[in-house]
Amino acid sequence: MLKEEKAMYQVRQFAKIAGVTVRALHHYDRLGLLKPRRSAAGYRLYAERDLERLEQIVALKFIGFPLKEIPNLVERSGAALPDALRRQRRALERKRSMVERAIGAIREAEVAFQSGRRDAAPLKKIIEVIEMQDEMNWAKKYYSETAQAKIEARRAEWTPELQEKVSKQWMELIAEVEQAMSDDPAGPHAQELARRWKQLVEGFTGGDPEVTQGLGKLWQDRANWPQSAQHWAQPFRITPEMWEFISKAMAAAKS
């Protein structure tokens, strides 16, 4: 540990004391995560308070927070950090649950084969469990790293009961839109449908533009979704005509 606040250390000395690489310190500096002082010659200089901040950065990075999210967590006071930690803990608990299911499937296969079974059912179950986990992550490619973190943070609030409620609302709304496509997009009925549509979308995105952008990319690429996702989305069949109608209604609302 650094002994005195007045003691200043150049980057290699500080890296050795802190147990990180010089490259990591340079990277944190570029991101604005850890901004050292500069000597008259332009060398980076670190003090004890920098070590305390670095320890926070390393700990938050270790438990899964994206580097871009960390400045807001270490600089804001109040309930911001505890709340973020709570959401991250819940996300890790969900991941642990999925890993435990995969381990359980493998254990059942071990017991089955030790008892003399020769069919492929135990192995098939392992594949199904792992594929289910993989398919839960397939949509991440459509979202930025920051958007992924925001979605993951909101998962704790997205209970099965809420999912069932929202799914029902979407199916009802899609059916109503399908029946109303001959209406005037600027008319009161179409405007009410557009309002509900926007409300449901924002219920998932939280109104965040990055999450909204990723969601749009995901739905535009629906033809390339995995089979399980295609099957899940069947009740939510949104045709190009529906998109056009809702888009016109939303545009009319802004004009």
N, C-alpha and C positions, 0 to 999 in steps of 0.2 A: 504493500500500500504506500501511497505517497505520504510523506510526513508533514510537509508544510505547504500551505496554500501559495506562499511566495516562491517556492521551488518550481522552476520551469524546466520542462524536458523536451528535447527534440524528438522527432517522430520515431526514430529507431529505439531510443531509450524508453519512450512511452509505450511503444508496442511490446517491448520485452516485459515491462512492468505489468501491463494490462493483459498479456497473454493472447494478443491478437497479432495479425500480420500488418506490416507497413502498408501493403496493398489495401487491406480492409480500411485502415484509417484514411487513406487517400480517397477511397470510394465514399466513405461516410462524409468526408469533407465536401466532395463534389455534390452529394445529395443534400447538403445543408443539415445533415443529422448531427454532426459534431464539428463545430467551427473553431479551430484553435486560433490563438493569437499568432502574430507574425513578428519575427525579429526584424531589426533594421535591414538585415541582409535578405529578408524574405523567407526565412526558414519557419516551419510550423513549430509552435511552442505550446505545450500542454501543461495544465495544472491539475490539482486534486479534484476540483469540481468537474473537470473533463472526464476523469476516471469514473466519477459517480454517474455521470450521464451515459458514458460508454457502457457501464454495467447494466443500465436500464435498457439500452438499445440491444445489447447482446441477448439479454433475457427475453425481451419481447420478440426478437427475431427467432430465437430458439423455439418458442412455443407456437410459432406459425404466423405471426403478424407480418404482412408485407412491409418492406422498408419504407415505402411511400406513405404508409399509414402511421408510422411510428412518431414522426415529429408532432402530430396533433395530440398523441397520447402522452408524451413526456413533457409537453409544454403547457397543456391545459390542466387546470386544477379542478377540484370538486369531484364529481362522480364519474367523470369521463373514463378514467383508467379502470376503476373497479367494474364499471359497467361493461367495458370492452373485454376485460379479463373474464367476466362471467359468461359472456357470449362465446368467447374462445374456448372456455372450459366445456361448455355444452356441445360445441362443435367437435371437440376432441372425444367427448364421451360418446357421440354418435359414431365416430370413426372406430372407437374401441368396440362398440357393439357389433359393427360390421365385421371387424377382425375376429371377434369371438365367435360369430356365426360361422365364419370360414374354418376356424380351428375346430369347432364342434363337428362340422361336416367331415373334415379330415379324420378326426378321432373316430367317428362312427364308421368310416370306411376301414380304418385300421382294425376295429373290432370285428367288422363283417368278414374281412378277409382272414383274420386269425381264426375265426370259427369255421372256416372252410368254404365260404361262399365264393363262387366263381363268376357271377353275373356282373355286369357293368353298372348296375344301379347306384352303388355307393359312389363310384367315380363320377357318374353323371350328376349326382347331387352336388358334389364339390364344384363341378364346372358351372352349374346353375347359380350357386351362391356367389362365386367369384365374378361371373358374368354380370349378375345383378348389381354388384358393387361397381364394376367398370361402367355399366350403363348409367349409373347414377352420376358419373363424372363426365359423360360424353358431351354434355352441353357447355362445359367450361370453355371450350375453344372459341366460343362466340363472344366471350366477355373479356374485357381487359382485366389485368391483375387486381386493380383497384375495385372494379365492379364485382369480381369474384369474392373479394373480401367482404364487401357490403352485403352480397347475397347470403354468404355463409353466416354473417352476423345476424341476419334476419331469420335464418332457419329455425332458431330456437323459439321464435314466436309463431312459426307456421305449423300449428298442430294438425293432426289428422282430422279433427273436427272442423277446423277452419278450412282445410283443403276440401273437405266434402261440401261445406257450405258454398265456397267460391266456385267449385266445379258445377254445382247446381245452378248458381247464378249465371255462369257463362253459358250453359246449355240453354237456359230459358231465354237469355238475351240473343243468342245466335238464332234461335228459332223465330224470335220476334223480328229480327233484322231481315231474315229471309222472307218473311211475309210482307215487309214494308218497303222493299226495294223499288216499288213503283211510285212511292210517295216522293214529294218534293224534299230534297235534302235540307232545304232551309226551313221547312215547315216545323211546327211544334212537336209532332210525333217523332220525326227524324232527329230533331235536336235533343229530345229526351233520351232517345236510344244512344246518341253519340255521347251524351253526358254520362250515362251509365257505363258505356264502353270505356271511356277515359278513366272513370272511377275504379273500375276493376283492374285495369292495367296498372294504375298508380298504386293499387293495393299491393301489387307484387314489387313494383320498382321503387316505391316510396317517392316517386317523382324525380328520382335521380337520373340525369341525362345519360350517364355512362351505362347504367343498367338498362335504361330504355333502349339505347342504341344496340346493345348486345341482344336484347329480347327481339328486336326487329330483325337482326341478322339471323337469329335462330329460326324464326318462323318463315323467313324467306327461303331458308334452306331445308324446308320440311321434307322434301323428296329424298334427302340423304340421311334422314334420321334412322337410328337403329330400329329393328323390327318391333321391339317391345314398346318403344316410344310411339311408333306409328300406330300400334294397336291401342295404346292409351289415348291417343289424340282423336280416334275415330268419332267419338261423340261431339268433338269440338271442330267439326269440319267447316272451315271458313273458305268460301270460294273467292276467286278474284273479283267477282261481281260484288260480293259483300264488302270486301276491302275498299273497292271503289266507292260504294255508297257511303260507307262510314267516313272515308277520307273527305268526300264532298261535304258531308254534314259537319264535320269538324272544321273544314275550311270556311264554311258558311258562318259558323259560330264566331270565327275570328274576324270576319269582315264587318 
